[in-house]
Amino acid sequence: MALFEYQFLQHAVLASLLASVVCGVVGVLIVEKKLVMMSGGIAHTAYGGVGLGYLCGFVPLLGAMLFAVGAALGIGVMRRKSGKDSDVVIALFWSLGMALGILFTSMMGGYPPDMNSYLFGNILSVTSGDLLLMTVLTLLVLLVIFLFFEDWKTFLFDEDFAKVAGMPVSLLENVLLVLIALSIVVLIRVAGIILVIALLTAPASCAALFTRRLKSRMGLAVAFCLFFTLVGLALSYLLNLSSGAVIIILSVVTYFLLRLLPERKRA
């Protein structure tokens, strides 16, 4: 009944739906290409954009998007130029973004804003403006995935063949990094910058236990993420707990429980 009475719960449910779509679709690409730590670096760099948004008076999620996309492209360029030092590059972007976020908020007059909802997630505090930006980004991610879907299959499972076939591998890699950045922005209000890595990887990893087919994995990952976010939202509301933490704990525990089950033949 509370869902029909309170607008903030309606916003939370809509945010869960949007987050589940991008999390399931892009999360499969992240897990398959082993870009989990890079995703973490992009997510933490986005913290600088949140701080800049508060400092300059514009929507913090918009600042997070600018920083996340910039970090994604920057990490991609540095990674291609110095593959051996990619972990160093990710760590430096990671630290730089967090440092800038702290610096920008410290420069504000009066009391600094509460950044916990961006760090750890608070799906119950999603605003109409947040929902609008999340919707636009989700539609953009789905459009790009649809347009490049056949190319993704080749790029993910046999990159060498993709190069031989003359596919624009560098372009696909850059597009993937931008998609990761946009997905992180969508998920920040749900799981937070610090916890977003788990939400990007747990549903996709759960889906990989049941099927190898790319389209099926994406669909199943969306279903898992929707389950995690909605059940986590309900538990956090009923028990008065942190929504981001509950969602992440539920997703991680579910993955480990599924891994303990006997091996099954994947379709």
C-alpha positions as CSV (number, residue, x, y, z in Angstrom):
1,M,0.0,0.0,0.0
2,A,2.9,2.3,0.8
3,L,3.9,2.1,-2.9
4,F,0.7,3.8,-4.0
5,E,0.8,6.4,-1.2
6,Y,4.4,7.7,-1.4
7,Q,6.0,9.2,-4.4
8,F,9.6,8.5,-3.2
9,L,8.8,4.8,-3.3
10,Q,7.4,5.0,-6.8
11,H,10.6,6.8,-7.9
12,A,12.6,4.0,-6.2
13,V,10.8,1.3,-8.1
14,L,11.2,3.1,-11.4
15,A,14.9,3.6,-10.6
16,S,15.2,-0.1,-9.9
17,L,13.7,-1.0,-13.3
18,L,16.0,1.4,-15.2
19,A,19.1,0.3,-13.2
20,S,18.3,-3.4,-13.8
21,V,18.1,-2.9,-17.6
22,V,21.6,-1.3,-17.9
23,C,23.1,-3.4,-15.2
24,G,22.0,-6.6,-16.9
25,V,23.0,-5.6,-20.4
26,V,26.3,-3.8,-19.8
27,G,27.2,-6.0,-16.8
28,V,27.5,-9.1,-19.1
29,L,29.9,-7.2,-21.4
30,I,32.0,-6.1,-18.4
31,V,32.3,-9.6,-17.0
32,E,33.0,-11.2,-20.4
33,K,35.8,-8.7,-21.2
34,K,37.2,-8.8,-17.6
35,L,36.7,-5.0,-17.1
36,V,35.6,-5.1,-13.5
37,M,38.4,-3.2,-12.0
38,M,38.3,-0.7,-14.8
39,S,34.7,-0.1,-14.1
40,G,35.6,0.5,-10.5
41,G,38.1,3.1,-11.5
42,I,35.5,4.9,-13.7
43,A,32.9,4.8,-10.9
44,H,35.2,6.3,-8.3
45,T,36.4,9.0,-10.8
46,A,32.7,10.0,-11.1
47,Y,32.9,11.2,-7.5
48,G,34.8,14.3,-8.7
49,G,31.9,15.2,-11.0
50,V,29.4,14.9,-8.1
51,G,31.5,17.3,-6.0
52,L,31.8,19.7,-9.0
53,G,28.0,19.6,-9.5
54,Y,27.4,20.7,-5.9
55,L,30.1,23.3,-6.1
56,C,28.9,24.9,-9.3
57,G,25.2,24.4,-8.6
58,F,24.2,21.9,-11.3
59,V,22.8,18.4,-11.1
60,P,25.5,16.2,-9.5
61,L,24.6,13.2,-11.7
62,L,25.4,15.3,-14.7
63,G,28.8,16.1,-13.3
64,A,29.3,12.4,-12.5
65,M,28.5,11.6,-16.2
66,L,31.0,14.1,-17.5
67,F,33.7,12.8,-15.2
68,A,32.9,9.1,-15.8
69,V,32.9,9.4,-19.6
70,G,36.1,11.4,-19.5
71,A,37.7,8.8,-17.3
72,A,36.5,6.0,-19.5
73,L,38.1,7.5,-22.6
74,G,41.2,8.5,-20.7
75,I,41.7,5.1,-19.2
76,G,41.1,3.5,-22.6
77,V,43.7,5.7,-24.4
78,M,46.3,5.1,-21.6
79,R,45.6,1.4,-21.5
80,R,46.2,1.0,-25.3
81,K,49.5,3.0,-25.1
82,S,50.9,1.2,-22.0
83,G,49.1,-2.1,-21.5
84,K,51.5,-3.2,-18.8
85,D,50.7,-0.2,-16.6
86,S,46.9,-0.4,-17.0
87,D,46.4,-1.1,-13.3
88,V,48.5,1.9,-12.4
89,V,46.4,4.1,-14.7
90,I,43.1,2.8,-13.3
91,A,44.4,3.4,-9.7
92,L,45.5,6.9,-10.5
93,F,42.2,7.9,-12.1
94,W,40.4,6.2,-9.1
95,S,42.4,8.3,-6.6
96,L,42.2,11.5,-8.6
97,G,38.4,11.4,-8.9
98,M,37.9,10.8,-5.1
99,A,40.4,13.6,-4.3
100,L,38.7,16.1,-6.6
101,G,35.3,15.2,-5.1
102,I,36.6,15.9,-1.6
103,L,38.3,19.1,-2.8
104,F,35.3,20.5,-4.5
105,T,33.0,19.8,-1.5
106,S,35.5,21.4,0.9
107,M,35.5,24.6,-1.2
108,M,31.8,25.1,-0.6
109,G,30.7,27.7,1.9
110,G,28.7,26.7,4.9
111,Y,27.9,23.1,5.6
112,P,29.1,20.6,2.9
113,P,26.4,18.4,1.3
114,D,25.7,14.9,2.5
115,M,27.6,12.7,0.0
116,N,26.7,9.4,1.5
117,S,23.8,8.7,-0.9
118,Y,26.3,9.0,-3.8
119,L,29.0,7.0,-2.1
120,F,26.8,4.2,-0.7
121,G,23.5,4.6,-2.6
122,N,20.1,5.6,-1.4
123,I,17.4,4.5,-3.8
124,L,14.7,6.1,-1.6
125,S,16.1,9.6,-2.3
126,V,15.9,9.4,-6.1
127,T,14.4,12.7,-7.5
128,S,12.4,13.4,-10.6
129,G,15.4,15.0,-12.2
130,D,17.5,11.9,-11.4
131,L,14.8,9.7,-13.0
132,L,14.8,11.8,-16.2
133,L,18.5,11.5,-16.6
134,M,18.5,7.8,-15.8
135,T,15.8,7.2,-18.4
136,V,17.6,9.1,-21.1
137,L,20.9,7.2,-20.4
138,T,19.1,3.8,-20.3
139,L,17.5,4.4,-23.7
140,L,20.8,5.5,-25.1
141,V,22.6,2.4,-23.8
142,L,19.9,0.1,-25.2
143,L,20.0,1.8,-28.6
144,V,23.8,1.4,-28.9
145,I,23.7,-2.2,-27.8
146,F,20.9,-2.9,-30.3
147,L,22.8,-1.2,-33.2
148,F,26.1,-3.0,-32.5
149,F,24.7,-6.3,-31.2
150,E,26.2,-8.6,-33.9
151,D,29.5,-6.8,-33.6
152,W,29.5,-7.2,-29.8
153,K,29.2,-11.0,-30.2
154,T,32.3,-11.2,-32.3
155,F,34.2,-8.6,-30.3
156,L,33.5,-10.3,-27.0
157,F,34.2,-13.9,-27.8
158,D,37.0,-13.6,-30.5
159,E,38.7,-10.2,-30.6
160,D,41.5,-11.5,-32.9
161,F,39.0,-12.7,-35.5
162,A,37.2,-9.3,-35.3
163,K,40.5,-7.5,-36.1
164,V,41.2,-9.9,-39.1
165,A,37.6,-9.4,-40.3
166,G,38.3,-5.6,-40.4
167,M,35.9,-4.7,-37.7
168,P,36.5,-1.3,-35.9
169,V,37.8,-2.9,-32.7
170,S,39.2,0.4,-31.3
171,L,35.8,2.0,-31.9
172,L,33.9,-0.8,-30.2
173,E,36.3,-0.7,-27.2
174,N,35.7,3.1,-26.8
175,V,32.0,2.7,-27.2
176,L,32.0,-0.1,-24.6
177,L,33.9,2.1,-22.1
178,V,31.4,5.0,-22.7
179,L,28.5,2.5,-22.1
180,I,30.2,1.4,-18.8
181,A,30.5,5.1,-17.8
182,L,26.8,5.8,-18.6
183,S,25.7,2.7,-16.8
184,I,27.6,3.7,-13.7
185,V,25.8,7.0,-13.7
186,V,22.5,5.2,-13.8
187,L,23.5,2.9,-10.9
188,I,25.0,5.5,-8.6
189,R,21.7,6.5,-7.0
190,V,20.9,2.8,-6.5
191,A,24.1,1.3,-5.2
192,G,26.5,4.2,-4.8
193,I,29.9,4.8,-6.2
194,I,31.7,2.4,-3.8
195,L,29.3,-0.5,-4.1
196,V,28.4,-0.2,-7.8
197,I,31.0,-2.7,-8.9
198,A,29.1,-5.5,-7.2
199,L,25.8,-4.6,-8.9
200,L,27.5,-4.5,-12.3
201,T,29.1,-8.0,-11.8
202,A,26.9,-10.1,-9.5
203,P,23.7,-10.3,-11.7
204,A,25.8,-10.9,-14.9
205,S,27.9,-13.6,-13.1
206,C,24.8,-15.3,-11.8
207,A,23.4,-15.4,-15.3
208,A,26.6,-16.9,-16.7
209,L,26.1,-19.9,-14.4
210,F,23.0,-20.8,-16.4
211,T,23.6,-19.9,-20.1
212,R,26.4,-19.1,-22.5
213,R,24.3,-17.3,-25.1
214,L,24.8,-13.5,-25.1
215,K,21.2,-12.5,-25.5
216,S,20.0,-15.0,-22.9
217,R,22.7,-13.9,-20.4
218,M,21.6,-10.3,-20.8
219,G,18.0,-11.1,-20.3
220,L,18.7,-13.3,-17.3
221,A,21.0,-10.8,-15.8
222,V,18.3,-8.1,-16.0
223,A,15.9,-10.5,-14.2
224,F,18.5,-11.1,-11.5
225,C,19.2,-7.4,-11.0
226,L,15.5,-6.6,-10.9
227,F,15.1,-9.2,-8.2
228,F,18.0,-7.9,-6.2
229,T,16.9,-4.3,-6.4
230,L,13.2,-4.8,-5.7
231,V,13.7,-7.2,-2.8
232,G,16.6,-5.2,-1.4
233,L,14.4,-2.0,-1.7
234,A,11.5,-3.8,0.2
235,L,13.8,-5.1,2.9
236,S,15.6,-1.7,3.4
237,Y,12.2,0.1,3.7
238,L,10.7,-2.4,6.1
239,L,13.8,-2.8,8.3
240,N,14.9,0.9,8.0
241,L,18.3,-0.1,6.6
242,S,20.6,1.3,4.0
243,S,19.1,0.4,0.6
244,G,22.4,0.2,-1.3
245,A,24.0,-2.0,1.3
246,V,21.0,-4.4,1.4
247,I,20.8,-4.7,-2.4
248,I,24.6,-5.5,-2.7
249,I,24.6,-8.0,0.2
250,L,21.6,-9.8,-1.3
251,S,23.2,-10.0,-4.8
252,V,26.6,-11.2,-3.5
253,V,25.1,-13.8,-1.1
254,T,22.9,-15.1,-4.0
255,Y,25.9,-15.5,-6.3
256,F,27.9,-17.4,-3.7
257,L,24.9,-19.7,-3.0
258,L,24.4,-20.4,-6.7
259,R,28.1,-21.2,-7.0
260,L,27.7,-23.9,-4.2
261,L,25.0,-25.7,-6.2
262,P,26.1,-28.7,-8.3
263,E,27.5,-27.9,-11.8
264,R,24.8,-27.7,-14.4
265,K,24.9,-27.9,-18.2
266,R,24.6,-24.4,-19.6
267,A,22.5,-23.7,-22.7
